[in-house]
Amino acid sequence: MESIQATGQALGSQQRTPATLSGRQRFVAACHCRPVDRPPVWLMRQAGRALPEYRALKEKYSFLELVQTPELAAEVTLQPIRRFGFDAAILFSDILVVAEALGQRYQFRDEGGIELEFTLNSAADIDRLEVGAVIERVQYVAKSLGLIKPALAERTALLGFAGSPWTLANYMIEGGGVKEYSKAKGLFYSYPQLFSRLLEKLTRAVTELLQVQIDSGVDAVQIFDSLGGVLSESSFAAASARWMKQIIASLNRQVPVIVFSKGTHGNWDELAGTGAQVLGADCNVRLAQVREQLPAGVAVQGNLDPFLLSTTPEIVAGETSRILREMRGTGHIFNLGHGVPPDAKLENIESLVAAVRSFR
């Protein structure tokens, strides 16, 4: 394993084109819709399965060991920065660290997929969740960030993240990942008071995790509302957006908050109303049209189709350039419309980054 201490020097050698701004400066400026020399670029799930250096680590350690061991989490976070020189690094972690910090531990099934230690089947199960223990139980996150921050040496932005209360509720009620998420919706419609009791706990826990990351020096945090699209347009505000708004309002922060809500194409007003400085968009919308629907001063992030990373460098470069042309101006962070898929080709990620770097 390359030493983390040596990473600062390694990152300097990865700067392939001259830039007026550092990656960190570029990213923060774009979050605030200030002028930049070019759009910043990072990718959701940029660390992990697509990288051979990650797969080599995965042969020695379990996913949970990688997440919960600060030295290993730092190493995995830094791997894509060394290889591709992204403008931002995002902590290698998992949204279910919140569930575990509340006392609902999780693991990965032998046949694949996430499995929680128990499911939330009753009011008693919800009462078991220990909000008061969250900060102590996520200290490994703070330690990981403490190793990553100096390795980036102010050249690269550092992002923290958490899952949204709505998305976490779905996993915790279902007991893991499932084909169709329905139980949380059932709780929302049929038992609204119990739903609110759960979401209040999750909102506090997510707020505390994000605050730990902010206090550890991240430059921005992202809330992943990955299952926002499970909700109808009419129920999204009450079931998801209101809780994210509460989190953002509760943070003692000086950093931007990004909200990525997958599949919620009819709820841009509610998403802007959360108070997020940046809104991410999936690949099923035209990003330029999204920007037209948002208030001035709200930046947008996205939204290349992740599938294209399994095609050719030429296709990736063409579609990347199309999005960049349509989004020319301030307040755009280039990213995918969801995470890097496991079968992404390294040459395609390189083509994407090169296209962004050469855009003026």
Salt bridges, closest charged atoms under 4 A:
GLU2 OE1 - ARG82 NE 3.48
ASP37 OD1 - ARG26 NE 2.83
GLU53 OE1 - ARG83 NH2 2.94
GLU75 OE1 - ARG82 NH2 3.02
ASP87 OD1 - ARG26 NH1 2.74
ASP87 OD2 - ARG38 NH1 2.91
GLU100 OE2 - ARG105 NE 3.51
ASP125 OD1 - ARG128 NH1 3.75
ASP127 OD1 - ARG197 NH1 3.12
GLU130 OE1 - ARG137 NH2 2.90
GLU154 OE1 - ARG24 NH1 3.06
GLU208 OE2 - ARG204 NE 3.37
ASP219 OD1 - ARG24 NE 2.80
ASP219 OD1 - LYS149 NZ 3.54
ASP282 OD1 - HIS265 NE2 2.80
GLU319 OE1 - ARG322 NE 3.11
GLU326 OE2 - ARG286 NH2 2.42
GLU326 OE2 - ARG322 NH1 3.33
